[in-house]
């Protein structure tokens, strides 16, 4: 999964699984509790709350960390630009 955040607070997320990919879009914000909240426009990924708010910790380009979502852990890496 790749998520692209833009300065205008829009984002898109491209998820690939089992030979197909799907794009989700919406807006993002940092809330008062320092959570990164993504609000999907149209469909959200399966089993994903809308909005999806997760604790936000700043990272530098190149860093990797673990994110827990809905009981599963994922590795996230911050990369410059759009891949």
N, CA, C and O atoms as a Maestro MAE file, in Angstrom:
{
 s_m_m2io_version
 :::
 2.0.0
}

f_m_ct {
 s_m_title
 :::
 protein
 m_atom[332] {
  # First column is atom index #
  i_m_mmod_type
  r_m_x_coord
  r_m_y_coord
  r_m_z_coord
  i_m_residue_number
  s_m_chain_name
  s_m_pdb_residue_name
  s_m_pdb_atom_name
  i_m_atomic_number
  :::
  1 25 0.843 -1.158 0.000 1 A "UNK " " N  " 7
  2 3 0.000 0.000 0.000 1 A "UNK " " CA " 6
  3 2 0.895 1.230 0.000 1 A "UNK " " C  " 6
  4 15 1.876 1.285 0.742 1 A "UNK " " O  " 8
  5 25 0.570 2.201 -0.814 2 A "UNK " " N  " 7
  6 3 1.275 3.480 -0.844 2 A "UNK " " CA " 6
  7 2 0.260 4.589 -0.604 2 A "UNK " " C  " 6
  8 15 -0.805 4.608 -1.222 2 A "UNK " " O  " 8
  9 25 0.588 5.506 0.288 3 A "UNK " " N  " 7
  10 3 -0.264 6.660 0.542 3 A "UNK " " CA " 6
  11 2 0.532 7.910 0.213 3 A "UNK " " C  " 6
  12 15 1.671 8.068 0.653 3 A "UNK " " O  " 8
  13 25 -0.080 8.803 -0.569 4 A "UNK " " N  " 7
  14 3 0.567 10.044 -0.989 4 A "UNK " " CA " 6
  15 2 -0.172 11.209 -0.335 4 A "UNK " " C  " 6
  16 15 -1.351 11.438 -0.602 4 A "UNK " " O  " 8
  17 25 0.539 11.940 0.526 5 A "UNK " " N  " 7
  18 3 -0.038 13.092 1.218 5 A "UNK " " CA " 6
  19 2 0.389 14.364 0.500 5 A "UNK " " C  " 6
  20 15 1.552 14.506 0.123 5 A "UNK " " O  " 8
  21 25 -0.545 15.287 0.311 6 A "UNK " " N  " 7
  22 3 -0.245 16.540 -0.381 6 A "UNK " " CA " 6
  23 2 -0.417 17.725 0.569 6 A "UNK " " C  " 6
  24 15 -1.180 17.652 1.533 6 A "UNK " " O  " 8
  25 25 0.301 18.818 0.289 7 A "UNK " " N  " 7
  26 3 0.233 19.994 1.167 7 A "UNK " " CA " 6
  27 2 -1.173 20.594 1.290 7 A "UNK " " C  " 6
  28 15 -1.460 21.278 2.273 7 A "UNK " " O  " 8
  29 25 -2.055 20.349 0.311 8 A "UNK " " N  " 7
  30 3 -3.415 20.893 0.388 8 A "UNK " " CA " 6
  31 2 -4.339 20.035 1.249 8 A "UNK " " C  " 6
  32 15 -5.550 20.256 1.275 8 A "UNK " " O  " 8
  33 25 -3.765 19.051 1.957 9 A "UNK " " N  " 7
  34 3 -4.470 18.133 2.857 9 A "UNK " " CA " 6
  35 2 -5.332 17.107 2.125 9 A "UNK " " C  " 6
  36 15 -6.276 16.561 2.695 9 A "UNK " " O  " 8
  37 25 -5.004 16.848 0.867 10 A "UNK " " N  " 7
  38 3 -5.630 15.725 0.164 10 A "UNK " " CA " 6
  39 2 -4.647 14.549 0.189 10 A "UNK " " C  " 6
  40 15 -3.449 14.732 0.406 10 A "UNK " " O  " 8
  41 25 -5.165 13.363 -0.032 11 A "UNK " " N  " 7
  42 3 -4.300 12.186 -0.127 11 A "UNK " " CA " 6
  43 2 -4.929 11.193 -1.081 11 A "UNK " " C  " 6
  44 15 -6.130 11.234 -1.349 11 A "UNK " " O  " 8
  45 25 -4.094 10.301 -1.587 12 A "UNK " " N  " 7
  46 3 -4.600 9.121 -2.263 12 A "UNK " " CA " 6
  47 2 -3.822 7.926 -1.751 12 A "UNK " " C  " 6
  48 15 -2.661 8.036 -1.357 12 A "UNK " " O  " 8
  49 25 -4.477 6.800 -1.767 13 A "UNK " " N  " 7
  50 3 -3.901 5.558 -1.258 13 A "UNK " " CA " 6
  51 2 -4.105 4.498 -2.331 13 A "UNK " " C  " 6
  52 15 -5.229 4.267 -2.776 13 A "UNK " " O  " 8
  53 25 -3.027 3.859 -2.741 14 A "UNK " " N  " 7
  54 3 -3.105 2.794 -3.732 14 A "UNK " " CA " 6
  55 2 -2.791 1.485 -3.022 14 A "UNK " " C  " 6
  56 15 -1.695 1.299 -2.492 14 A "UNK " " O  " 8
  57 25 -3.761 0.583 -3.019 15 A "UNK " " N  " 7
  58 3 -3.606 -0.707 -2.350 15 A "UNK " " CA " 6
  59 2 -3.603 -1.808 -3.396 15 A "UNK " " C  " 6
  60 15 -4.495 -1.872 -4.241 15 A "UNK " " O  " 8
  61 25 -2.606 -2.668 -3.341 16 A "UNK " " N  " 7
  62 3 -2.513 -3.807 -4.259 16 A "UNK " " CA " 6
  63 2 -2.623 -5.093 -3.458 16 A "UNK " " C  " 6
  64 15 -2.014 -5.249 -2.400 16 A "UNK " " O  " 8
  65 25 -3.419 -6.012 -3.997 17 A "UNK " " N  " 7
  66 3 -3.598 -7.292 -3.309 17 A "UNK " " CA " 6
  67 2 -4.104 -8.334 -4.295 17 A "UNK " " C  " 6
  68 15 -5.041 -8.085 -5.053 17 A "UNK " " O  " 8
  69 25 -3.488 -9.472 -4.275 18 A "UNK " " N  " 7
  70 3 -3.905 -10.614 -5.082 18 A "UNK " " CA " 6
  71 2 -4.071 -10.260 -6.561 18 A "UNK " " C  " 6
  72 15 -5.046 -10.663 -7.195 18 A "UNK " " O  " 8
  73 25 -3.121 -9.511 -7.100 19 A "UNK " " N  " 7
  74 3 -3.112 -9.230 -8.524 19 A "UNK " " CA " 6
  75 2 -3.951 -8.062 -9.003 19 A "UNK " " C  " 6
  76 15 -4.018 -7.819 -10.208 19 A "UNK " " O  " 8
  77 25 -4.592 -7.332 -8.106 20 A "UNK " " N  " 7
  78 3 -5.327 -6.141 -8.541 20 A "UNK " " CA " 6
  79 2 -5.014 -4.994 -7.594 20 A "UNK " " C  " 6
  80 15 -4.568 -5.201 -6.465 20 A "UNK " " O  " 8
  81 25 -5.257 -3.776 -8.078 21 A "UNK " " N  " 7
  82 3 -5.023 -2.615 -7.216 21 A "UNK " " CA " 6
  83 2 -6.248 -1.720 -7.229 21 A "UNK " " C  " 6
  84 15 -7.061 -1.749 -8.154 21 A "UNK " " O  " 8
  85 25 -6.353 -0.937 -6.190 22 A "UNK " " N  " 7
  86 3 -7.493 -0.031 -6.027 22 A "UNK " " CA " 6
  87 2 -7.004 1.263 -5.407 22 A "UNK " " C  " 6
  88 15 -6.112 1.251 -4.559 22 A "UNK " " O  " 8
  89 25 -7.579 2.368 -5.822 23 A "UNK " " N  " 7
  90 3 -7.196 3.680 -5.310 23 A "UNK " " CA " 6
  91 2 -8.318 4.239 -4.444 23 A "UNK " " C  " 6
  92 15 -9.494 4.163 -4.801 23 A "UNK " " O  " 8
  93 25 -7.935 4.798 -3.307 24 A "UNK " " N  " 7
  94 3 -8.858 5.471 -2.397 24 A "UNK " " CA " 6
  95 2 -8.374 6.905 -2.242 24 A "UNK " " C  " 6
  96 15 -7.172 7.166 -2.300 24 A "UNK " " O  " 8
  97 25 -9.307 7.841 -2.044 25 A "UNK " " N  " 7
  98 3 -8.939 9.257 -1.942 25 A "UNK " " CA " 6
  99 2 -9.671 9.911 -0.786 25 A "UNK " " C  " 6
  100 15 -10.672 9.399 -0.284 25 A "UNK " " O  " 8
  101 25 -9.142 11.066 -0.376 26 A "UNK " " N  " 7
  102 3 -9.809 11.819 0.668 26 A "UNK " " CA " 6
  103 2 -8.969 12.975 1.151 26 A "UNK " " C  " 6
  104 15 -8.130 13.506 0.424 26 A "UNK " " O  " 8
  105 25 -9.212 13.362 2.404 27 A "UNK " " N  " 7
  106 3 -8.471 14.472 3.015 27 A "UNK " " CA " 6
  107 2 -7.842 13.996 4.323 27 A "UNK " " C  " 6
  108 15 -8.291 13.027 4.935 27 A "UNK " " O  " 8
  109 25 -6.784 14.708 4.735 28 A "UNK " " N  " 7
  110 3 -6.095 14.350 5.972 28 A "UNK " " CA " 6
  111 2 -5.943 15.587 6.851 28 A "UNK " " C  " 6
  112 15 -5.937 16.717 6.364 28 A "UNK " " O  " 8
  113 25 -5.818 15.348 8.170 29 A "UNK " " N  " 7
  114 3 -5.610 16.422 9.140 29 A "UNK " " CA " 6
  115 2 -4.987 15.822 10.397 29 A "UNK " " C  " 6
  116 15 -5.132 14.630 10.666 29 A "UNK " " O  " 8
  117 25 -4.298 16.654 11.153 30 A "UNK " " N  " 7
  118 3 -3.805 16.283 12.475 30 A "UNK " " CA " 6
  119 2 -4.810 16.854 13.479 30 A "UNK " " C  " 6
  120 15 -5.043 18.062 13.501 30 A "UNK " " O  " 8
  121 25 -5.402 15.995 14.305 31 A "UNK " " N  " 7
  122 3 -6.418 16.471 15.246 31 A "UNK " " CA " 6
  123 2 -5.794 16.973 16.553 31 A "UNK " " C  " 6
  124 15 -4.572 16.965 16.708 31 A "UNK " " O  " 8
  125 25 -6.640 17.408 17.485 32 A "UNK " " N  " 7
  126 3 -6.182 17.987 18.756 32 A "UNK " " CA " 6
  127 2 -5.452 16.978 19.637 32 A "UNK " " C  " 6
  128 15 -4.710 17.373 20.537 32 A "UNK " " O  " 8
  129 25 -5.650 15.675 19.392 33 A "UNK " " N  " 7
  130 3 -4.984 14.634 20.172 33 A "UNK " " CA " 6
  131 2 -3.710 14.137 19.482 33 A "UNK " " C  " 6
  132 15 -3.146 13.118 19.879 33 A "UNK " " O  " 8
  133 25 -3.261 14.849 18.459 34 A "UNK " " N  " 7
  134 3 -2.069 14.511 17.684 34 A "UNK " " CA " 6
  135 2 -2.233 13.188 16.932 34 A "UNK " " C  " 6
  136 15 -1.287 12.411 16.805 34 A "UNK " " O  " 8
  137 25 -3.455 12.947 16.435 35 A "UNK " " N  " 7
  138 3 -3.724 11.803 15.568 35 A "UNK " " CA " 6
  139 2 -3.732 12.268 14.120 35 A "UNK " " C  " 6
  140 15 -4.183 13.373 13.822 35 A "UNK " " O  " 8
  141 25 -3.240 11.436 13.232 36 A "UNK " " N  " 7
  142 3 -3.375 11.667 11.803 36 A "UNK " " CA " 6
  143 2 -4.707 11.057 11.401 36 A "UNK " " C  " 6
  144 15 -4.897 9.844 11.495 36 A "UNK " " O  " 8
  145 25 -5.625 11.897 10.953 37 A "UNK " " N  " 7
  146 3 -6.961 11.435 10.574 37 A "UNK " " CA " 6
  147 2 -7.128 11.532 9.065 37 A "UNK " " C  " 6
  148 15 -6.930 12.590 8.468 37 A "UNK " " O  " 8
  149 25 -7.495 10.408 8.460 38 A "UNK " " N  " 7
  150 3 -7.783 10.370 7.030 38 A "UNK " " CA " 6
  151 2 -9.274 10.141 6.860 38 A "UNK " " C  " 6
  152 15 -9.826 9.168 7.375 38 A "UNK " " O  " 8
  153 25 -9.923 11.044 6.136 39 A "UNK " " N  " 7
  154 3 -11.342 10.926 5.839 39 A "UNK " " CA " 6
  155 2 -11.463 10.560 4.365 39 A "UNK " " C  " 6
  156 15 -11.056 11.324 3.490 39 A "UNK " " O  " 8
  157 25 -12.022 9.390 4.102 40 A "UNK " " N  " 7
  158 3 -12.135 8.898 2.738 40 A "UNK " " CA " 6
  159 2 -13.362 9.496 2.064 40 A "UNK " " C  " 6
  160 15 -14.418 9.632 2.682 40 A "UNK " " O  " 8
  161 25 -13.214 9.852 0.795 41 A "UNK " " N  " 7
  162 3 -14.319 10.314 -0.028 41 A "UNK " " CA " 6
  163 2 -14.695 9.142 -0.924 41 A "UNK " " C  " 6
  164 15 -13.847 8.606 -1.638 41 A "UNK " " O  " 8
  165 25 -15.953 8.745 -0.888 42 A "UNK " " N  " 7
  166 3 -16.356 7.532 -1.609 42 A "UNK " " CA " 6
  167 2 -16.044 6.333 -0.738 42 A "UNK " " C  " 6
  168 15 -16.214 6.387 0.480 42 A "UNK " " O  " 8
  169 25 -15.593 5.258 -1.345 43 A "UNK " " N  " 7
  170 3 -15.303 4.032 -0.610 43 A "UNK " " CA " 6
  171 2 -14.045 4.157 0.240 43 A "UNK " " C  " 6
  172 15 -13.078 4.815 -0.146 43 A "UNK " " O  " 8
  173 25 -14.077 3.517 1.397 44 A "UNK " " N  " 7
  174 3 -12.891 3.350 2.240 44 A "UNK " " CA " 6
  175 2 -12.402 1.912 2.039 44 A "UNK " " C  " 6
  176 15 -13.175 1.051 1.616 44 A "UNK " " O  " 8
  177 25 -11.140 1.649 2.336 45 A "UNK " " N  " 7
  178 3 -10.666 0.268 2.245 45 A "UNK " " CA " 6
  179 2 -11.516 -0.644 3.143 45 A "UNK " " C  " 6
  180 15 -12.039 -0.197 4.164 45 A "UNK " " O  " 8
  181 25 -11.652 -1.918 2.761 46 A "UNK " " N  " 7
  182 3 -12.457 -2.853 3.568 46 A "UNK " " CA " 6
  183 2 -12.006 -2.890 5.027 46 A "UNK " " C  " 6
  184 15 -10.811 -2.846 5.321 46 A "UNK " " O  " 8
  185 25 -12.970 -2.969 5.925 47 A "UNK " " N  " 7
  186 3 -12.727 -3.066 7.368 47 A "UNK " " CA " 6
  187 2 -11.954 -1.873 7.920 47 A "UNK " " C  " 6
  188 15 -11.229 -2.004 8.906 47 A "UNK " " O  " 8
  189 25 -12.106 -0.705 7.286 48 A "UNK " " N  " 7
  190 3 -11.410 0.507 7.721 48 A "UNK " " CA " 6
  191 2 -12.444 1.534 8.164 48 A "UNK " " C  " 6
  192 15 -13.345 1.869 7.395 48 A "UNK " " O  " 8
  193 25 -12.331 2.038 9.388 49 A "UNK " " N  " 7
  194 3 -13.272 3.080 9.822 49 A "UNK " " CA " 6
  195 2 -13.056 4.362 9.019 49 A "UNK " " C  " 6
  196 15 -11.957 4.626 8.531 49 A "UNK " " O  " 8
  197 25 -14.112 5.147 8.892 50 A "UNK " " N  " 7
  198 3 -14.030 6.419 8.180 50 A "UNK " " CA " 6
  199 2 -14.676 7.502 9.029 50 A "UNK " " C  " 6
  200 15 -15.897 7.506 9.188 50 A "UNK " " O  " 8
  201 25 -13.880 8.429 9.585 51 A "UNK " " N  " 7
  202 3 -12.442 8.625 9.329 51 A "UNK " " CA " 6
  203 2 -11.585 7.608 10.086 51 A "UNK " " C  " 6
  204 15 -12.016 7.012 11.074 51 A "UNK " " O  " 8
  205 25 -10.363 7.433 9.591 52 A "UNK " " N  " 7
  206 3 -9.367 6.581 10.228 52 A "UNK " " CA " 6
  207 2 -8.366 7.498 10.922 52 A "UNK " " C  " 6
  208 15 -7.645 8.246 10.261 52 A "UNK " " O  " 8
  209 25 -8.319 7.443 12.252 53 A "UNK " " N  " 7
  210 3 -7.412 8.291 13.033 53 A "UNK " " CA " 6
  211 2 -6.425 7.403 13.793 53 A "UNK " " C  " 6
  212 15 -6.822 6.505 14.536 53 A "UNK " " O  " 8
  213 25 -5.144 7.671 13.595 54 A "UNK " " N  " 7
  214 3 -4.073 6.917 14.246 54 A "UNK " " CA " 6
  215 2 -3.080 7.889 14.867 54 A "UNK " " C  " 6
  216 15 -2.899 8.994 14.355 54 A "UNK " " O  " 8
  217 25 -2.433 7.497 15.964 55 A "UNK " " N  " 7
  218 3 -1.434 8.382 16.580 55 A "UNK " " CA " 6
  219 2 -0.371 8.795 15.565 55 A "UNK " " C  " 6
  220 15 0.100 7.980 14.772 55 A "UNK " " O  " 8
  221 25 -0.006 10.065 15.606 56 A "UNK " " N  " 7
  222 3 0.982 10.613 14.667 56 A "UNK " " CA " 6
  223 2 2.281 10.909 15.396 56 A "UNK " " C  " 6
  224 15 2.293 11.576 16.431 56 A "UNK " " O  " 8
  225 25 3.358 10.411 14.847 57 A "UNK " " N  " 7
  226 3 4.698 10.696 15.340 57 A "UNK " " CA " 6
  227 2 5.523 11.155 14.141 57 A "UNK " " C  " 6
  228 15 5.591 10.442 13.140 57 A "UNK " " O  " 8
  229 25 6.149 12.321 14.219 58 A "UNK " " N  " 7
  230 3 6.962 12.781 13.075 58 A "UNK " " CA " 6
  231 2 8.109 11.813 12.780 58 A "UNK " " C  " 6
  232 15 8.698 11.232 13.692 58 A "UNK " " O  " 8
  233 25 8.411 11.653 11.507 59 A "UNK " " N  " 7
  234 3 9.517 10.807 11.050 59 A "UNK " " CA " 6
  235 2 10.280 11.533 9.963 59 A "UNK " " C  " 6
  236 15 9.755 12.438 9.314 59 A "UNK " " O  " 8
  237 25 11.524 11.129 9.770 60 A "UNK " " N  " 7
  238 3 12.357 11.692 8.717 60 A "UNK " " CA " 6
  239 2 12.317 10.783 7.500 60 A "UNK " " C  " 6
  240 15 12.055 9.586 7.614 60 A "UNK " " O  " 8
  241 25 12.577 11.359 6.339 61 A "UNK " " N  " 7
  242 3 12.620 10.584 5.108 61 A "UNK " " CA " 6
  243 2 13.625 9.447 5.275 61 A "UNK " " C  " 6
  244 15 14.756 9.659 5.713 61 A "UNK " " O  " 8
  245 25 13.195 8.243 4.921 62 A "UNK " " N  " 7
  246 3 14.037 7.055 5.027 62 A "UNK " " CA " 6
  247 2 13.764 6.220 6.262 62 A "UNK " " C  " 6
  248 15 14.162 5.057 6.314 62 A "UNK " " O  " 8
  249 25 13.093 6.783 7.256 63 A "UNK " " N  " 7
  250 3 12.803 6.030 8.480 63 A "UNK " " CA " 6
  251 2 11.670 5.022 8.251 63 A "UNK " " C  " 6
  252 15 10.774 5.246 7.437 63 A "UNK " " O  " 8
  253 25 11.731 3.908 8.988 64 A "UNK " " N  " 7
  254 3 10.673 2.892 8.996 64 A "UNK " " CA " 6
  255 2 10.210 2.685 10.435 64 A "UNK " " C  " 6
  256 15 10.993 2.856 11.370 64 A "UNK " " O  " 8
  257 25 8.935 2.314 10.617 65 A "UNK " " N  " 7
  258 3 8.364 2.077 11.935 65 A "UNK " " CA " 6
  259 2 7.172 1.139 11.778 65 A "UNK " " C  " 6
  260 15 6.751 0.853 10.657 65 A "UNK " " O  " 8
  261 25 6.630 0.661 12.885 66 A "UNK " " N  " 7
  262 3 5.494 -0.260 12.875 66 A "UNK " " CA " 6
  263 2 4.224 0.501 13.224 66 A "UNK " " C  " 6
  264 15 4.212 1.329 14.135 66 A "UNK " " O  " 8
  265 25 3.154 0.209 12.484 67 A "UNK " " N  " 7
  266 3 1.845 0.813 12.714 67 A "UNK " " CA " 6
  267 2 0.865 -0.317 12.998 67 A "UNK " " C  " 6
  268 15 0.828 -1.305 12.265 67 A "UNK " " O  " 8
  269 25 0.067 -0.179 14.064 68 A "UNK " " N  " 7
  270 3 -0.959 -1.163 14.392 68 A "UNK " " CA " 6
  271 2 -2.316 -0.636 13.949 68 A "UNK " " C  " 6
  272 15 -2.745 0.431 14.387 68 A "UNK " " O  " 8
  273 25 -2.999 -1.392 13.071 69 A "UNK " " N  " 7
  274 3 -4.308 -1.012 12.564 69 A "UNK " " CA " 6
  275 2 -5.230 -2.219 12.660 69 A "UNK " " C  " 6
  276 15 -4.940 -3.283 12.113 69 A "UNK " " O  " 8
  277 25 -6.342 -2.040 13.361 70 A "UNK " " N  " 7
  278 3 -7.360 -3.100 13.474 70 A "UNK " " CA " 6
  279 2 -6.763 -4.441 13.887 70 A "UNK " " C  " 6
  280 15 -7.164 -5.480 13.363 70 A "UNK " " O  " 8
  281 25 -5.817 -4.432 14.812 71 A "UNK " " N  " 7
  282 3 -5.251 -5.665 15.327 71 A "UNK " " CA " 6
  283 2 -4.138 -6.282 14.494 71 A "UNK " " C  " 6
  284 15 -3.633 -7.350 14.837 71 A "UNK " " O  " 8
  285 25 -3.748 -5.628 13.406 72 A "UNK " " N  " 7
  286 3 -2.624 -6.150 12.623 72 A "UNK " " CA " 6
  287 2 -1.530 -5.092 12.540 72 A "UNK " " C  " 6
  288 15 -1.807 -3.893 12.532 72 A "UNK " " O  " 8
  289 25 -0.286 -5.554 12.478 73 A "UNK " " N  " 7
  290 3 0.866 -4.657 12.419 73 A "UNK " " CA " 6
  291 2 1.364 -4.549 10.990 73 A "UNK " " C  " 6
  292 15 1.396 -5.527 10.243 73 A "UNK " " O  " 8
  293 25 1.750 -3.339 10.632 74 A "UNK " " N  " 7
  294 3 2.309 -3.071 9.310 74 A "UNK " " CA " 6
  295 2 3.561 -2.233 9.473 74 A "UNK " " C  " 6
  296 15 3.669 -1.430 10.400 74 A "UNK " " O  " 8
  297 25 4.500 -2.426 8.570 75 A "UNK " " N  " 7
  298 3 5.698 -1.597 8.563 75 A "UNK " " CA " 6
  299 2 5.460 -0.432 7.622 75 A "UNK " " C  " 6
  300 15 5.049 -0.625 6.478 75 A "UNK " " O  " 8
  301 25 5.719 0.779 8.103 76 A "UNK " " N  " 7
  302 3 5.591 1.992 7.299 76 A "UNK " " CA " 6
  303 2 6.981 2.570 7.070 76 A "UNK " " C  " 6
  304 15 7.844 2.499 7.945 76 A "UNK " " O  " 8
  305 25 7.190 3.144 5.887 77 A "UNK " " N  " 7
  306 3 8.455 3.796 5.550 77 A "UNK " " CA " 6
  307 2 8.122 5.129 4.908 77 A "UNK " " C  " 6
  308 15 7.273 5.200 4.019 77 A "UNK " " O  " 8
  309 25 8.789 6.191 5.355 78 A "UNK " " N  " 7
  310 3 8.570 7.516 4.782 78 A "UNK " " CA " 6
  311 2 9.550 7.710 3.634 78 A "UNK " " C  " 6
  312 15 10.766 7.650 3.817 78 A "UNK " " O  " 8
  313 25 8.992 7.947 2.437 79 A "UNK " " N  " 7
  314 3 9.805 8.153 1.241 79 A "UNK " " CA " 6
  315 2 9.480 9.514 0.643 79 A "UNK " " C  " 6
  316 15 8.349 9.990 0.733 79 A "UNK " " O  " 8
  317 25 10.471 10.127 0.040 80 A "UNK " " N  " 7
  318 3 10.274 11.418 -0.619 80 A "UNK " " CA " 6
  319 2 9.598 11.205 -1.968 80 A "UNK " " C  " 6
  320 15 9.856 10.209 -2.644 80 A "UNK " " O  " 8
  321 25 8.733 12.136 -2.360 81 A "UNK " " N  " 7
  322 3 8.127 12.068 -3.681 81 A "UNK " " CA " 6
  323 2 7.028 11.033 -3.781 81 A "UNK " " C  " 6
  324 15 6.590 10.471 -2.777 81 A "UNK " " O  " 8
  325 25 6.590 10.789 -4.997 82 A "UNK " " N  " 7
  326 3 5.519 9.817 -5.254 82 A "UNK " " CA " 6
  327 2 6.103 8.678 -6.062 82 A "UNK " " C  " 6
  328 15 6.725 8.886 -7.103 82 A "UNK " " O  " 8
  329 25 5.892 7.466 -5.562 83 A "UNK " " N  " 7
  330 3 6.358 6.264 -6.265 83 A "UNK " " CA " 6
  331 2 5.190 5.539 -6.878 83 A "UNK " " C  " 6
  332 15 5.372 4.500 -7.513 83 A "UNK " " O  " 8
  :::
 }
 m_bond[331] {
  # First column is bond index #
  i_m_from
  i_m_to
  i_m_order
  :::
  1 1 2 1
  2 2 3 1
  3 3 4 2
  4 3 5 1
  5 5 6 1
  6 6 7 1
  7 7 8 2
  8 7 9 1
  9 9 10 1
  10 10 11 1
  11 11 12 2
  12 11 13 1
  13 13 14 1
  14 14 15 1
  15 15 16 2
  16 15 17 1
  17 17 18 1
  18 18 19 1
  19 19 20 2
  20 19 21 1
  21 21 22 1
  22 22 23 1
  23 23 24 2
  24 23 25 1
  25 25 26 1
  26 26 27 1
  27 27 28 2
  28 27 29 1
  29 29 30 1
  30 30 31 1
  31 31 32 2
  32 31 33 1
  33 33 34 1
  34 34 35 1
  35 35 36 2
  36 35 37 1
  37 37 38 1
  38 38 39 1
  39 39 40 2
  40 39 41 1
  41 41 42 1
  42 42 43 1
  43 43 44 2
  44 43 45 1
  45 45 46 1
  46 46 47 1
  47 47 48 2
  48 47 49 1
  49 49 50 1
  50 50 51 1
  51 51 52 2
  52 51 53 1
  53 53 54 1
  54 54 55 1
  55 55 56 2
  56 55 57 1
  57 57 58 1
  58 58 59 1
  59 59 60 2
  60 59 61 1
  61 61 62 1
  62 62 63 1
  63 63 64 2
  64 63 65 1
  65 65 66 1
  66 66 67 1
  67 67 68 2
  68 67 69 1
  69 69 70 1
  70 70 71 1
  71 71 72 2
  72 71 73 1
  73 73 74 1
  74 74 75 1
  75 75 76 2
  76 75 77 1
  77 77 78 1
  78 78 79 1
  79 79 80 2
  80 79 81 1
  81 81 82 1
  82 82 83 1
  83 83 84 2
  84 83 85 1
  85 85 86 1
  86 86 87 1
  87 87 88 2
  88 87 89 1
  89 89 90 1
  90 90 91 1
  91 91 92 2
  92 91 93 1
  93 93 94 1
  94 94 95 1
  95 95 96 2
  96 95 97 1
  97 97 98 1
  98 98 99 1
  99 99 100 2
  100 99 101 1
  101 101 102 1
  102 102 103 1
  103 103 104 2
  104 103 105 1
  105 105 106 1
  106 106 107 1
  107 107 108 2
  108 107 109 1
  109 109 110 1
  110 110 111 1
  111 111 112 2
  112 111 113 1
  113 113 114 1
  114 114 115 1
  115 115 116 2
  116 115 117 1
  117 117 118 1
  118 118 119 1
  119 119 120 2
  120 119 121 1
  121 121 122 1
  122 122 123 1
  123 123 124 2
  124 123 125 1
  125 125 126 1
  126 126 127 1
  127 127 128 2
  128 127 129 1
  129 129 130 1
  130 130 131 1
  131 131 132 2
  132 131 133 1
  133 133 134 1
  134 134 135 1
  135 135 136 2
  136 135 137 1
  137 137 138 1
  138 138 139 1
  139 139 140 2
  140 139 141 1
  141 141 142 1
  142 142 143 1
  143 143 144 2
  144 143 145 1
  145 145 146 1
  146 146 147 1
  147 147 148 2
  148 147 149 1
  149 149 150 1
  150 150 151 1
  151 151 152 2
  152 151 153 1
  153 153 154 1
  154 154 155 1
  155 155 156 2
  156 155 157 1
  157 157 158 1
  158 158 159 1
  159 159 160 2
  160 159 161 1
  161 161 162 1
  162 162 163 1
  163 163 164 2
  164 163 165 1
  165 165 166 1
  166 166 167 1
  167 167 168 2
  168 167 169 1
  169 169 170 1
  170 170 171 1
  171 171 172 2
  172 171 173 1
  173 173 174 1
  174 174 175 1
  175 175 176 2
  176 175 177 1
  177 177 178 1
  178 178 179 1
  179 179 180 2
  180 179 181 1
  181 181 182 1
  182 182 183 1
  183 183 184 2
  184 183 185 1
  185 185 186 1
  186 186 187 1
  187 187 188 2
  188 187 189 1
  189 189 190 1
  190 190 191 1
  191 191 192 2
  192 191 193 1
  193 193 194 1
  194 194 195 1
  195 195 196 2
  196 195 197 1
  197 197 198 1
  198 198 199 1
  199 199 200 2
  200 199 201 1
  201 201 202 1
  202 202 203 1
  203 203 204 2
  204 203 205 1
  205 205 206 1
  206 206 207 1
  207 207 208 2
  208 207 209 1
  209 209 210 1
  210 210 211 1
  211 211 212 2
  212 211 213 1
  213 213 214 1
  214 214 215 1
  215 215 216 2
  216 215 217 1
  217 217 218 1
  218 218 219 1
  219 219 220 2
  220 219 221 1
  221 221 222 1
  222 222 223 1
  223 223 224 2
  224 223 225 1
  225 225 226 1
  226 226 227 1
  227 227 228 2
  228 227 229 1
  229 229 230 1
  230 230 231 1
  231 231 232 2
  232 231 233 1
  233 233 234 1
  234 234 235 1
  235 235 236 2
  236 235 237 1
  237 237 238 1
  238 238 239 1
  239 239 240 2
  240 239 241 1
  241 241 242 1
  242 242 243 1
  243 243 244 2
  244 243 245 1
  245 245 246 1
  246 246 247 1
  247 247 248 2
  248 247 249 1
  249 249 250 1
  250 250 251 1
  251 251 252 2
  252 251 253 1
  253 253 254 1
  254 254 255 1
  255 255 256 2
  256 255 257 1
  257 257 258 1
  258 258 259 1
  259 259 260 2
  260 259 261 1
  261 261 262 1
  262 262 263 1
  263 263 264 2
  264 263 265 1
  265 265 266 1
  266 266 267 1
  267 267 268 2
  268 267 269 1
  269 269 270 1
  270 270 271 1
  271 271 272 2
  272 271 273 1
  273 273 274 1
  274 274 275 1
  275 275 276 2
  276 275 277 1
  277 277 278 1
  278 278 279 1
  279 279 280 2
  280 279 281 1
  281 281 282 1
  282 282 283 1
  283 283 284 2
  284 283 285 1
  285 285 286 1
  286 286 287 1
  287 287 288 2
  288 287 289 1
  289 289 290 1
  290 290 291 1
  291 291 292 2
  292 291 293 1
  293 293 294 1
  294 294 295 1
  295 295 296 2
  296 295 297 1
  297 297 298 1
  298 298 299 1
  299 299 300 2
  300 299 301 1
  301 301 302 1
  302 302 303 1
  303 303 304 2
  304 303 305 1
  305 305 306 1
  306 306 307 1
  307 307 308 2
  308 307 309 1
  309 309 310 1
  310 310 311 1
  311 311 312 2
  312 311 313 1
  313 313 314 1
  314 314 315 1
  315 315 316 2
  316 315 317 1
  317 317 318 1
  318 318 319 1
  319 319 320 2
  320 319 321 1
  321 321 322 1
  322 322 323 1
  323 323 324 2
  324 323 325 1
  325 325 326 1
  326 326 327 1
  327 327 328 2
  328 327 329 1
  329 329 330 1
  330 330 331 1
  331 331 332 2
  :::
 }
}
